[in-house]
């Protein structure tokens, strides 16, 4: 059973706002938990961690388009659960006000790391931090405390702070996995760890499995004292997949287009293409082929994903202007699937001239 000593909780003051609520909730391994989280690797990190602790957990992976609706539904359904966690996604101000007025907010925990969601910190049920968190566990992996948080690192810190992480059987593996997911999602894998391929490989395995299968397999791994992050079968799968990805990227190279994009009288040298899979790998190839550019853009059919080629270009600001969000060097915003290349100028509210 859980035995939490609240007199010893002095690690991370940012989570102090949840102390009374956690104490009153009396969460146990058989408590009923609802988790709403994103449908990418950083969304699965919290699912893996919580699933390894709580046996009665329901997990819903949300897209950017569905998250506001699902969060609103969860607050009305919260009476069926002992706690509702929301990670790696956020909601509008309108939805936040409805949550705050609802009695079930006492069971509600929103933990996110997107700068665009930091306004939610005014509510007692939300914690959003986009910059480095003091004394976070990921500090031990960096030469200096500069690591950016992710939803996975925040939920790991949260679980450690409140004493829940001691119920994870393979704690060291859970910590390593959480760090890798965090570094990949925050782009520290490229900016700090010199694009060590192990981070990309983990993301590739995630997309091979897809969220629900990844959640199940990796929650079992961190409950197994002898498990490794990637086993022999996954390394073999990875070898086959990397060959396929290489062929896919080579087939896409001819469709890369370079242009000058002007938004609000500011011009950017950009490279763009259309693709719906292997987005991260494609971005790396686009950056390499246009190293003197500013922005790389991929149209997936449902959204435009943006990446900074130069670190001083803040694509988060561009995405926010266009109804999206994300991080300084990696952001995006939704578009309708009907939009094609000829509508790019209207879509970006700027002008484009091909180089």
Secondary structure as a PSIPRED ss2 file (coil, helix, strand):
# PSIPRED VFORMAT (PSIPRED V4.0)

   1 X C   1.000  0.000  0.000
   2 X C   1.000  0.000  0.000
   3 X C   1.000  0.000  0.000
   4 X C   1.000  0.000  0.000
   5 X C   1.000  0.000  0.000
   6 X H   0.000  1.000  0.000
   7 X H   0.000  1.000  0.000
   8 X H   0.000  1.000  0.000
   9 X C   1.000  0.000  0.000
  10 X C   1.000  0.000  0.000
  11 X C   1.000  0.000  0.000
  12 X C   1.000  0.000  0.000
  13 X H   0.000  1.000  0.000
  14 X H   0.000  1.000  0.000
  15 X H   0.000  1.000  0.000
  16 X H   0.000  1.000  0.000
  17 X H   0.000  1.000  0.000
  18 X H   0.000  1.000  0.000
  19 X H   0.000  1.000  0.000
  20 X H   0.000  1.000  0.000
  21 X H   0.000  1.000  0.000
  22 X H   0.000  1.000  0.000
  23 X H   0.000  1.000  0.000
  24 X H   0.000  1.000  0.000
  25 X H   0.000  1.000  0.000
  26 X C   1.000  0.000  0.000
  27 X C   1.000  0.000  0.000
  28 X C   1.000  0.000  0.000
  29 X C   1.000  0.000  0.000
  30 X C   1.000  0.000  0.000
  31 X C   1.000  0.000  0.000
  32 X E   0.000  0.000  1.000
  33 X E   0.000  0.000  1.000
  34 X E   0.000  0.000  1.000
  35 X E   0.000  0.000  1.000
  36 X E   0.000  0.000  1.000
  37 X E   0.000  0.000  1.000
  38 X E   0.000  0.000  1.000
  39 X C   1.000  0.000  0.000
  40 X C   1.000  0.000  0.000
  41 X H   0.000  1.000  0.000
  42 X H   0.000  1.000  0.000
  43 X H   0.000  1.000  0.000
  44 X H   0.000  1.000  0.000
  45 X H   0.000  1.000  0.000
  46 X H   0.000  1.000  0.000
  47 X H   0.000  1.000  0.000
  48 X H   0.000  1.000  0.000
  49 X H   0.000  1.000  0.000
  50 X H   0.000  1.000  0.000
  51 X H   0.000  1.000  0.000
  52 X H   0.000  1.000  0.000
  53 X H   0.000  1.000  0.000
  54 X C   1.000  0.000  0.000
  55 X C   1.000  0.000  0.000
  56 X E   0.000  0.000  1.000
  57 X E   0.000  0.000  1.000
  58 X E   0.000  0.000  1.000
  59 X E   0.000  0.000  1.000
  60 X E   0.000  0.000  1.000
  61 X E   0.000  0.000  1.000
  62 X E   0.000  0.000  1.000
  63 X C   1.000  0.000  0.000
  64 X C   1.000  0.000  0.000
  65 X C   1.000  0.000  0.000
  66 X C   1.000  0.000  0.000
  67 X H   0.000  1.000  0.000
  68 X H   0.000  1.000  0.000
  69 X H   0.000  1.000  0.000
  70 X H   0.000  1.000  0.000
  71 X H   0.000  1.000  0.000
  72 X H   0.000  1.000  0.000
  73 X H   0.000  1.000  0.000
  74 X H   0.000  1.000  0.000
  75 X H   0.000  1.000  0.000
  76 X H   0.000  1.000  0.000
  77 X H   0.000  1.000  0.000
  78 X H   0.000  1.000  0.000
  79 X H   0.000  1.000  0.000
  80 X H   0.000  1.000  0.000
  81 X C   1.000  0.000  0.000
  82 X C   1.000  0.000  0.000
  83 X E   0.000  0.000  1.000
  84 X E   0.000  0.000  1.000
  85 X E   0.000  0.000  1.000
  86 X E   0.000  0.000  1.000
  87 X E   0.000  0.000  1.000
  88 X C   1.000  0.000  0.000
  89 X C   1.000  0.000  0.000
  90 X C   1.000  0.000  0.000
  91 X C   1.000  0.000  0.000
  92 X C   1.000  0.000  0.000
  93 X H   0.000  1.000  0.000
  94 X H   0.000  1.000  0.000
  95 X H   0.000  1.000  0.000
  96 X H   0.000  1.000  0.000
  97 X H   0.000  1.000  0.000
  98 X H   0.000  1.000  0.000
  99 X H   0.000  1.000  0.000
 100 X H   0.000  1.000  0.000
 101 X H   0.000  1.000  0.000
 102 X C   1.000  0.000  0.000
 103 X H   0.000  1.000  0.000
 104 X H   0.000  1.000  0.000
 105 X H   0.000  1.000  0.000
 106 X H   0.000  1.000  0.000
 107 X H   0.000  1.000  0.000
 108 X E   0.000  0.000  1.000
 109 X E   0.000  0.000  1.000
 110 X E   0.000  0.000  1.000
 111 X E   0.000  0.000  1.000
 112 X E   0.000  0.000  1.000
 113 X C   1.000  0.000  0.000
 114 X C   1.000  0.000  0.000
 115 X H   0.000  1.000  0.000
 116 X H   0.000  1.000  0.000
 117 X H   0.000  1.000  0.000
 118 X H   0.000  1.000  0.000
 119 X H   0.000  1.000  0.000
 120 X H   0.000  1.000  0.000
 121 X H   0.000  1.000  0.000
 122 X H   0.000  1.000  0.000
 123 X C   1.000  0.000  0.000
 124 X C   1.000  0.000  0.000
 125 X C   1.000  0.000  0.000
 126 X E   0.000  0.000  1.000
 127 X E   0.000  0.000  1.000
 128 X E   0.000  0.000  1.000
 129 X C   1.000  0.000  0.000
 130 X C   1.000  0.000  0.000
 131 X C   1.000  0.000  0.000
 132 X C   1.000  0.000  0.000
 133 X C   1.000  0.000  0.000
 134 X C   1.000  0.000  0.000
 135 X C   1.000  0.000  0.000
 136 X C   1.000  0.000  0.000
 137 X H   0.000  1.000  0.000
 138 X H   0.000  1.000  0.000
 139 X H   0.000  1.000  0.000
 140 X H   0.000  1.000  0.000
 141 X H   0.000  1.000  0.000
 142 X C   1.000  0.000  0.000
 143 X C   1.000  0.000  0.000
 144 X C   1.000  0.000  0.000
 145 X C   1.000  0.000  0.000
 146 X C   1.000  0.000  0.000
 147 X C   1.000  0.000  0.000
 148 X C   1.000  0.000  0.000
 149 X C   1.000  0.000  0.000
 150 X C   1.000  0.000  0.000
 151 X H   0.000  1.000  0.000
 152 X H   0.000  1.000  0.000
 153 X H   0.000  1.000  0.000
 154 X H   0.000  1.000  0.000
 155 X H   0.000  1.000  0.000
 156 X H   0.000  1.000  0.000
 157 X H   0.000  1.000  0.000
 158 X H   0.000  1.000  0.000
 159 X H   0.000  1.000  0.000
 160 X H   0.000  1.000  0.000
 161 X H   0.000  1.000  0.000
 162 X C   1.000  0.000  0.000
 163 X C   1.000  0.000  0.000
 164 X H   0.000  1.000  0.000
 165 X H   0.000  1.000  0.000
 166 X H   0.000  1.000  0.000
 167 X H   0.000  1.000  0.000
 168 X C   1.000  0.000  0.000
 169 X C   1.000  0.000  0.000
 170 X C   1.000  0.000  0.000
 171 X H   0.000  1.000  0.000
 172 X H   0.000  1.000  0.000
 173 X H   0.000  1.000  0.000
 174 X H   0.000  1.000  0.000
 175 X H   0.000  1.000  0.000
 176 X H   0.000  1.000  0.000
 177 X H   0.000  1.000  0.000
 178 X H   0.000  1.000  0.000
 179 X H   0.000  1.000  0.000
 180 X H   0.000  1.000  0.000
 181 X H   0.000  1.000  0.000
 182 X H   0.000  1.000  0.000
 183 X H   0.000  1.000  0.000
 184 X H   0.000  1.000  0.000
 185 X H   0.000  1.000  0.000
 186 X H   0.000  1.000  0.000
 187 X C   1.000  0.000  0.000
 188 X H   0.000  1.000  0.000
 189 X H   0.000  1.000  0.000
 190 X H   0.000  1.000  0.000
 191 X H   0.000  1.000  0.000
 192 X C   1.000  0.000  0.000
 193 X C   1.000  0.000  0.000
 194 X C   1.000  0.000  0.000
 195 X C   1.000  0.000  0.000
 196 X C   1.000  0.000  0.000
 197 X H   0.000  1.000  0.000
 198 X H   0.000  1.000  0.000
 199 X H   0.000  1.000  0.000
 200 X H   0.000  1.000  0.000
 201 X H   0.000  1.000  0.000
 202 X H   0.000  1.000  0.000
 203 X H   0.000  1.000  0.000
 204 X H   0.000  1.000  0.000
 205 X H   0.000  1.000  0.000
 206 X H   0.000  1.000  0.000
 207 X H   0.000  1.000  0.000
 208 X H   0.000  1.000  0.000
 209 X H   0.000  1.000  0.000
 210 X C   1.000  0.000  0.000
 211 X H   0.000  1.000  0.000
 212 X H   0.000  1.000  0.000
 213 X H   0.000  1.000  0.000
 214 X H   0.000  1.000  0.000
 215 X H   0.000  1.000  0.000
 216 X H   0.000  1.000  0.000
 217 X H   0.000  1.000  0.000
 218 X H   0.000  1.000  0.000
 219 X H   0.000  1.000  0.000
 220 X H   0.000  1.000  0.000
 221 X H   0.000  1.000  0.000
 222 X C   1.000  0.000  0.000
 223 X C   1.000  0.000  0.000
 224 X C   1.000  0.000  0.000
 225 X C   1.000  0.000  0.000
 226 X C   1.000  0.000  0.000
 227 X C   1.000  0.000  0.000
 228 X C   1.000  0.000  0.000
 229 X C   1.000  0.000  0.000
 230 X C   1.000  0.000  0.000
 231 X C   1.000  0.000  0.000
 232 X H   0.000  1.000  0.000
 233 X H   0.000  1.000  0.000
 234 X H   0.000  1.000  0.000
 235 X H   0.000  1.000  0.000
 236 X H   0.000  1.000  0.000
 237 X H   0.000  1.000  0.000
 238 X H   0.000  1.000  0.000
 239 X H   0.000  1.000  0.000
 240 X H   0.000  1.000  0.000
 241 X H   0.000  1.000  0.000
 242 X H   0.000  1.000  0.000
 243 X H   0.000  1.000  0.000
 244 X H   0.000  1.000  0.000
 245 X H   0.000  1.000  0.000
 246 X H   0.000  1.000  0.000
 247 X H   0.000  1.000  0.000
 248 X H   0.000  1.000  0.000
 249 X H   0.000  1.000  0.000
 250 X H   0.000  1.000  0.000
 251 X H   0.000  1.000  0.000
 252 X H   0.000  1.000  0.000
 253 X H   0.000  1.000  0.000
 254 X H   0.000  1.000  0.000
 255 X H   0.000  1.000  0.000
 256 X C   1.000  0.000  0.000
 257 X E   0.000  0.000  1.000
 258 X E   0.000  0.000  1.000
 259 X E   0.000  0.000  1.000
 260 X E   0.000  0.000  1.000
 261 X E   0.000  0.000  1.000
 262 X E   0.000  0.000  1.000
 263 X E   0.000  0.000  1.000
 264 X C   1.000  0.000  0.000
 265 X C   1.000  0.000  0.000
 266 X E   0.000  0.000  1.000
 267 X E   0.000  0.000  1.000
 268 X E   0.000  0.000  1.000
 269 X E   0.000  0.000  1.000
 270 X E   0.000  0.000  1.000
 271 X E   0.000  0.000  1.000
 272 X E   0.000  0.000  1.000
 273 X E   0.000  0.000  1.000
 274 X E   0.000  0.000  1.000
 275 X C   1.000  0.000  0.000
 276 X C   1.000  0.000  0.000
 277 X C   1.000  0.000  0.000
 278 X C   1.000  0.000  0.000
 279 X H   0.000  1.000  0.000
 280 X H   0.000  1.000  0.000
 281 X H   0.000  1.000  0.000
 282 X H   0.000  1.000  0.000
 283 X H   0.000  1.000  0.000
 284 X H   0.000  1.000  0.000
 285 X H   0.000  1.000  0.000
 286 X H   0.000  1.000  0.000
 287 X H   0.000  1.000  0.000
 288 X H   0.000  1.000  0.000
 289 X H   0.000  1.000  0.000
 290 X C   1.000  0.000  0.000
 291 X C   1.000  0.000  0.000
 292 X C   1.000  0.000  0.000
 293 X C   1.000  0.000  0.000
 294 X C   1.000  0.000  0.000
 295 X E   0.000  0.000  1.000
 296 X E   0.000  0.000  1.000
 297 X E   0.000  0.000  1.000
 298 X E   0.000  0.000  1.000
 299 X E   0.000  0.000  1.000
 300 X C   1.000  0.000  0.000
 301 X C   1.000  0.000  0.000
 302 X C   1.000  0.000  0.000
 303 X E   0.000  0.000  1.000
 304 X E   0.000  0.000  1.000
 305 X E   0.000  0.000  1.000
 306 X E   0.000  0.000  1.000
 307 X E   0.000  0.000  1.000
 308 X E   0.000  0.000  1.000
 309 X C   1.000  0.000  0.000
 310 X C   1.000  0.000  0.000
 311 X C   1.000  0.000  0.000
 312 X C   1.000  0.000  0.000
 313 X C   1.000  0.000  0.000
 314 X C   1.000  0.000  0.000
 315 X H   0.000  1.000  0.000
 316 X H   0.000  1.000  0.000
 317 X H   0.000  1.000  0.000
 318 X H   0.000  1.000  0.000
 319 X H   0.000  1.000  0.000
 320 X H   0.000  1.000  0.000
 321 X H   0.000  1.000  0.000
 322 X C   1.000  0.000  0.000
 323 X C   1.000  0.000  0.000
 324 X C   1.000  0.000  0.000
 325 X E   0.000  0.000  1.000
 326 X E   0.000  0.000  1.000
 327 X C   1.000  0.000  0.000
 328 X C   1.000  0.000  0.000
 329 X C   1.000  0.000  0.000
 330 X E   0.000  0.000  1.000
 331 X E   0.000  0.000  1.000
 332 X E   0.000  0.000  1.000
 333 X E   0.000  0.000  1.000
 334 X E   0.000  0.000  1.000
 335 X C   1.000  0.000  0.000
 336 X C   1.000  0.000  0.000
 337 X C   1.000  0.000  0.000
 338 X C   1.000  0.000  0.000
 339 X C   1.000  0.000  0.000
 340 X C   1.000  0.000  0.000
 341 X H   0.000  1.000  0.000
 342 X H   0.000  1.000  0.000
 343 X H   0.000  1.000  0.000
 344 X H   0.000  1.000  0.000
 345 X H   0.000  1.000  0.000
 346 X H   0.000  1.000  0.000
 347 X H   0.000  1.000  0.000
 348 X C   1.000  0.000  0.000
 349 X C   1.000  0.000  0.000
 350 X E   0.000  0.000  1.000
 351 X E   0.000  0.000  1.000
 352 X E   0.000  0.000  1.000
 353 X E   0.000  0.000  1.000
 354 X E   0.000  0.000  1.000
 355 X C   1.000  0.000  0.000
